[in-house]
Amino acid sequence: MSDVLTDLTLIRTAALDLLLAVDRIEAALHPQEPAGRPVTTSDELHAALLEGGTLLLQAGTRFEGRFVVSQSGTTVQANGATFHSPSGPAWDVPAQEPAITDIRLLDMASVTAVADTPILLGRNTPEQTRLEQVPRNITLERVFVPSHNGPLAKNGLENNAINVTLLDCGIADVFNTRPAGILESHCLVTLNTPGGLTVRGGTYSGASINFLSGGDPVDIPGVVIADLTYEGLTITKPPGWMTDGQFRLIKNLVEFKHGERVVIRDCELSYSWGPEQRGWAFVFTPKTRGSVRDVLVDRCRVHHVGGGVNITGRQLKIENPVRTTGIRILHSTFDIQHDSTRSEYGWFMLLADGPGTIDVEDCEIRCSGTSLVRVDDTDRIERLAFRRCTIPKLPKYSVATPLGNNAIRWQEVFDELTFQDCVIGGAPASFKALFPGNTYVDAA
């Protein structure tokens, strides 16, 4: 009897699979048009956004103006349309109460603006001081800011919203051209928000700092910017910027002045240089009462940069600063340049003001500067550990502190300093004696 029941079950499963296959073939042969309201002109788009719903834009159309998304549940299927605003952001999701939720912007071939920011989500102003006002659950998919430069240019996208997702987007060529008092620029800046940001896929090229989190005080009481994920990205600056003679206030690639529970995974970071801030790939330096904690860098590839990782332990001159800690750098490669003409350091890591725990594991590190790690002061550091790393050529000064080079007096600065199970080339005898648990080879 049990065999009969088993056979019947198999027959039913096969029949269901066949019906599903027929449905898929039918859908492929006779695709349904997406439901939504057709939009063909800028005036129609302004009017449609007042009502919300799903808007289907005419493919290839150029829309002019500032488009404000004020209705929850709005989806804009742009079908490769382009957008330009001569005044204010081209796309704007404002702060209001109750908050705007569940917004999708899809397939925008180009978003540009004369204003400082082509895409503005929420507000970094007194208009947004309560969580109830913060827009949330916003998805941008295949949305591109192909060029944003000029005397007013500042950000490609300013994010002050909750639970924002960017999928296969791109922001490029962002810089300020004002001849005096040039402003810092960013591809993507995250400011007045509790966070919840996922950036997955795409290229972010240009700007003083490609990705910045924090920098201004958060206007919402008690809020910590947290839960930020950057995955599968290309983060770079055009190499041609190094030689074309135009000043663009080049600083770093990824910088956190406020960010907790951060993941940076499977990213390529390249081409950042001095002298403005030495061209660091990663900067973790809390400012404006921000905190930087629990950061994971995993499977990243870093090359043609002036410095690897710059970590400040706490913001000084404020009451009860939160200590930077929980920095983990795993399974990544670093090729760090030193160019004295641009005042680049060529160091893998710079530490200041007593950070907490820093763990570097299963990484390959090549650096052409004088130090692998440089410590700026004698504030105590809880732990710096290198495990299972490959360092083909140890720099002249391995771990340099104000008390001496080559880590000889490391106990006066670090609670714990570890090199364990690493392969290290060209280490001096003093370093080998301090850290015997490694494989030492000739310098590559």
C-alpha positions in Angstrom: 0.0 0.0 0.0 2.8 2.4 0.9 4.4 1.8 -2.5 1.1 2.7 -4.2 0.9 6.0 -2.2 4.5 6.8 -3.0 3.8 6.2 -6.8 0.7 8.5 -6.6 2.7 11.2 -4.9 5.4 11.0 -7.6 2.8 11.2 -10.3 1.1 14.3 -8.7 4.5 16.0 -8.3 5.4 15.3 -12.0 2.0 16.6 -13.1 2.4 19.8 -11.1 5.9 20.4 -12.5 4.5 20.0 -16.0 1.7 22.5 -15.4 4.3 25.0 -14.0 6.5 24.5 -17.1 3.6 25.2 -19.4 2.8 28.4 -17.4 6.3 29.5 -17.8 6.3 28.9 -21.6 3.0 30.7 -21.9 4.4 33.7 -20.0 7.5 33.8 -22.2 5.5 33.7 -25.4 2.8 36.2 -24.3 4.4 38.5 -21.7 2.0 40.8 -19.9 2.6 44.5 -20.0 3.4 45.8 -16.5 0.5 47.5 -14.9 0.8 51.2 -14.2 0.1 54.7 -15.5 1.9 55.8 -18.7 3.8 59.0 -18.4 5.3 60.8 -21.4 6.1 64.4 -20.4 7.6 66.3 -17.5 4.2 67.9 -16.6 2.5 64.5 -16.6 5.2 63.2 -14.3 4.8 66.0 -11.8 1.0 65.4 -11.7 1.4 61.6 -11.5 3.7 61.9 -8.5 1.1 63.8 -6.6 -1.1 60.7 -6.8 1.5 58.0 -6.5 1.1 54.4 -7.6 3.1 52.7 -10.4 4.3 55.1 -13.1 5.5 53.8 -16.5 7.7 56.4 -18.2 8.2 56.5 -21.9 11.6 54.9 -22.8 14.3 57.3 -23.8 12.5 60.5 -22.8 14.3 63.4 -21.2 12.4 64.8 -18.2 13.2 68.3 -17.0 12.5 69.6 -13.5 12.6 68.7 -9.8 10.5 65.6 -9.2 9.2 65.2 -5.6 8.0 61.8 -4.4 5.5 62.6 -1.7 3.2 59.5 -1.8 4.0 56.2 -0.1 4.0 53.2 -2.3 5.2 55.0 -5.4 7.1 53.1 -8.1 8.7 54.8 -11.0 9.7 52.5 -13.9 11.8 54.9 -15.9 12.6 52.5 -18.8 15.9 54.2 -19.5 14.6 57.8 -19.3 16.9 60.7 -18.3 16.3 63.4 -15.8 17.8 66.9 -15.3 17.0 69.6 -12.8 18.0 73.2 -13.4 17.1 74.0 -9.8 17.2 71.6 -6.8 17.6 67.8 -6.9 16.2 66.0 -9.8 14.7 63.4 -7.5 13.6 64.3 -4.0 12.0 62.2 -1.2 11.2 64.8 1.5 10.8 64.5 5.2 7.2 64.6 6.4 4.9 63.1 9.0 3.7 60.4 8.7 6.9 59.3 6.9 6.9 58.4 3.2 7.5 54.7 2.7 8.0 52.0 0.1 9.5 53.9 -2.8 11.1 52.3 -5.9 13.0 54.1 -8.6 14.0 51.8 -11.5 16.1 52.0 -14.7 17.1 55.7 -14.8 19.8 56.1 -17.4 20.9 59.5 -16.2 20.1 61.8 -13.3 21.8 65.2 -13.2 21.2 68.5 -11.6 22.7 72.0 -11.4 22.1 71.9 -7.6 24.6 70.4 -5.1 22.8 66.9 -5.1 20.9 65.2 -7.9 19.2 62.6 -5.7 18.1 63.6 -2.2 16.5 61.2 0.3 15.2 62.8 3.5 16.7 65.9 5.1 19.8 66.8 6.9 18.1 69.9 8.3 15.8 70.9 11.2 13.0 69.7 8.9 13.9 66.1 10.1 14.4 65.8 13.8 11.9 62.9 14.6 12.0 59.3 13.5 8.4 59.7 12.4 9.5 62.1 9.7 12.2 60.0 8.2 11.4 58.4 4.8 12.0 54.7 4.7 12.1 51.5 2.6 13.5 53.1 -0.6 15.0 51.1 -3.4 17.0 52.5 -6.3 17.8 49.9 -9.0 19.9 50.7 -12.1 19.9 54.4 -11.3 22.9 56.4 -12.6 24.4 59.8 -12.0 26.9 59.8 -14.9 28.4 63.2 -14.2 28.0 65.8 -11.5 30.5 68.6 -11.5 30.4 72.3 -11.3 30.6 75.2 -8.9 27.7 73.8 -6.8 28.4 70.1 -7.1 28.7 68.3 -3.7 27.0 64.9 -3.6 25.8 62.4 -6.2 23.3 61.0 -3.7 22.6 62.3 -0.1 20.9 59.7 2.1 19.0 60.7 5.2 16.5 57.8 5.0 15.9 54.5 6.7 16.3 51.1 4.9 17.7 52.3 1.6 18.8 49.8 -1.0 20.9 50.6 -4.1 21.2 47.8 -6.6 23.5 48.0 -9.6 23.6 51.7 -9.5 26.4 54.0 -10.5 27.7 57.5 -9.6 30.7 59.0 -11.4 32.7 62.2 -12.0 31.6 64.1 -8.9 33.7 67.1 -8.0 33.4 70.8 -7.2 34.9 73.3 -9.7 34.6 76.4 -7.5 38.0 78.2 -8.0 38.3 79.3 -4.4 37.2 77.5 -1.2 36.5 74.3 -3.1 34.0 72.1 -1.4 34.5 68.4 -0.5 32.5 66.1 -2.7 31.0 62.6 -2.3 29.4 60.0 -4.5 27.2 58.8 -1.7 26.9 60.5 1.7 24.9 59.1 4.6 24.0 61.7 7.3 20.8 62.2 9.3 19.5 58.6 9.6 19.5 55.6 11.9 20.9 53.7 8.9 19.8 50.5 7.3 21.7 51.0 4.0 22.6 48.3 1.4 24.7 49.2 -1.6 25.2 46.1 -3.9 26.8 46.1 -7.3 27.8 49.0 -9.4 30.7 51.5 -9.8 31.2 54.7 -7.8 34.0 56.7 -9.3 35.2 60.1 -8.5 34.7 62.7 -5.6 36.9 63.8 -2.8 35.5 60.8 -0.7 33.5 58.2 -2.6 31.6 56.9 0.4 31.1 59.0 3.5 29.0 58.2 6.6 28.6 60.9 9.2 30.4 64.2 9.4 27.5 66.4 10.5 25.7 65.9 13.8 22.7 63.7 13.6 19.6 65.9 14.2 17.4 63.1 15.6 18.0 62.6 19.3 19.5 59.3 20.3 20.2 58.0 16.8 23.3 56.0 15.8 24.0 55.5 12.1 24.2 51.7 11.9 23.7 48.6 9.7 25.5 49.7 6.6 26.5 47.1 3.9 28.6 47.7 0.8 29.0 44.7 -1.4 30.3 43.8 -4.8 31.3 47.4 -5.7 34.0 49.1 -7.7 35.1 52.2 -5.7 37.7 54.3 -7.5 38.8 57.6 -8.9 39.6 58.1 -12.6 43.4 57.6 -13.0 43.4 60.5 -15.5 42.6 62.8 -12.6 46.2 62.4 -11.4 47.7 64.1 -14.5 45.1 66.4 -16.1 46.1 69.4 -13.9 42.6 70.1 -12.4 42.4 70.4 -8.6 39.6 68.3 -7.2 40.3 68.0 -3.4 41.2 64.3 -3.5 41.0 62.7 -0.1 40.0 59.0 0.5 37.8 56.2 -0.9 35.6 55.1 2.1 35.3 57.1 5.3 33.2 56.6 8.4 32.9 59.4 10.9 29.8 57.6 12.2 28.9 54.0 11.5 28.3 50.9 13.6 27.7 47.3 12.3 29.3 48.0 8.9 30.1 45.4 6.3 32.4 46.1 3.2 32.6 42.9 1.2 33.8 41.8 -2.2 34.8 45.4 -3.2 37.6 46.7 -5.3 39.1 49.9 -4.1 41.7 51.7 -6.3 43.3 55.0 -7.2 43.4 57.4 -4.3 46.3 59.7 -3.7 47.7 62.6 -1.6 48.6 65.2 -0.6 45.2 66.3 0.8 44.7 63.3 3.0 47.2 60.8 1.7 44.7 58.8 -0.4 43.6 56.2 2.2 41.4 53.3 1.1 39.6 53.1 4.5 39.2 55.8 7.1 37.6 55.1 10.5 37.7 58.4 12.4 34.7 59.3 14.6 33.7 63.0 14.5 30.7 65.2 15.5 29.9 62.8 18.4 29.8 59.8 16.0 31.0 56.3 16.7 32.7 53.7 14.5 32.3 50.2 15.8 32.0 46.6 14.6 33.3 47.1 11.0 34.0 44.1 8.8 36.2 44.4 5.6 36.1 41.0 3.8 37.4 39.8 0.5 38.3 43.3 -0.8 41.0 44.1 -3.3 42.9 47.4 -2.6 45.5 48.8 -5.0 47.1 52.1 -6.2 46.3 53.9 -3.0 48.5 56.1 -0.8 47.5 54.3 2.4 45.5 51.3 3.6 43.6 51.8 6.8 43.5 55.0 9.0 41.9 54.5 12.5 41.2 57.0 15.2 40.3 55.6 18.6 38.0 58.3 19.9 36.9 61.8 19.3 38.8 64.0 21.7 37.6 67.1 23.5 34.0 65.8 23.9 32.5 64.2 27.0 32.5 60.4 27.1 33.6 59.6 23.6 32.7 56.2 22.2 35.9 54.1 21.4 36.5 52.8 17.9 36.7 49.1 18.2 35.7 45.8 16.6 37.6 46.4 13.3 38.1 43.2 11.4 40.0 43.0 8.0 39.7 39.5 6.5 40.7 37.7 3.3 41.8 40.9 1.5 44.7 42.1 -0.6 46.5 45.4 -0.3 49.0 47.0 -2.7 49.8 50.4 -1.2 51.9 53.0 -3.0 54.3 55.6 -1.7 54.9 58.7 -3.8 56.9 61.4 -2.0 55.9 64.0 -4.6 52.3 63.6 -3.4 53.2 63.3 0.2 51.8 59.8 0.4 52.7 57.6 3.3 52.6 54.1 1.7 51.7 52.6 5.1 49.3 49.8 5.6 47.8 51.2 8.9 47.8 54.5 10.8 46.5 54.5 14.5 45.8 57.4 16.8 43.9 58.1 20.0 43.8 54.6 21.4 41.4 52.4 19.3 40.1 49.1 20.8 40.4 45.8 18.9 41.7 45.5 15.4 42.1 42.0 13.8 43.8 41.4 10.4 43.5 37.9 9.2 44.3 35.9 6.0 45.4 39.0 4.1 48.2 39.7 1.7 49.8 43.1 2.4 52.3 44.9 0.1 53.3 48.4 1.1 56.1 50.5 -0.2 56.3 53.0 2.7 58.6 53.1 5.6 56.2 51.4 8.1 53.7 48.6 8.1 51.9 50.2 11.1 52.4 53.7 12.3 51.1 54.8 15.8 50.8 58.6 16.2 50.7 58.8 20.0 51.0 56.8 23.2 47.3 56.3 24.0 46.9 52.6 24.7 45.5 50.3 22.0 43.7 47.3 23.2 44.7 44.8 20.5 46.3 44.7 17.0 46.6 41.2 15.7 47.9 39.9 12.4 47.0 36.2 11.8 47.8 34.0 8.8 48.8 37.0 6.7 51.4 37.2 3.9 53.7 40.2 4.0 56.2 39.7 1.2 58.5 42.5 2.3 58.3 43.9 5.8 59.0 47.7 5.6 62.1 49.1 7.3 60.0 50.1 10.4 57.5 47.3 11.1 55.4 48.9 13.9 56.6 52.4 14.5 55.5 54.3 17.6 56.6 57.5 19.3 58.7 55.3 21.6 60.7 53.6 18.8 60.5 51.5 15.6 60.2 47.8 14.9 57.8 47.1 17.8 60.6 46.7 20.4 58.7 48.7 23.0 55.3 47.7 21.9 54.1 46.9 25.5 54.1 50.6 26.3 51.4 51.3 23.6 49.6 48.0 23.0 47.8 45.7 25.5 48.3 43.1 22.8 50.3 43.0 19.6 50.3 39.7 17.7 51.9 38.4 14.5 50.9 34.7 14.4 51.2 32.1 11.6 52.1 34.8 9.1 54.6 34.5 6.2 56.9 37.5 6.4 59.7 38.5 4.1 62.8 40.5 5.0 62.1 40.7 8.8 65.1 41.8 10.9 66.4 39.5 13.7 64.8 41.7 16.4 61.3 41.3 14.9 61.8 37.5 14.6 62.7 37.3 18.2 59.7 39.4 19.3 57.3 37.3 17.2 58.6 33.7 16.7 55.3 32.1 15.7 55.7 32.9 12.0 57.4 31.7 8.8 60.2 34.0 7.8 61.6 34.2 4.3 63.7 36.4 2.2 62.1 39.6 1.0 60.2 39.2 -2.3 
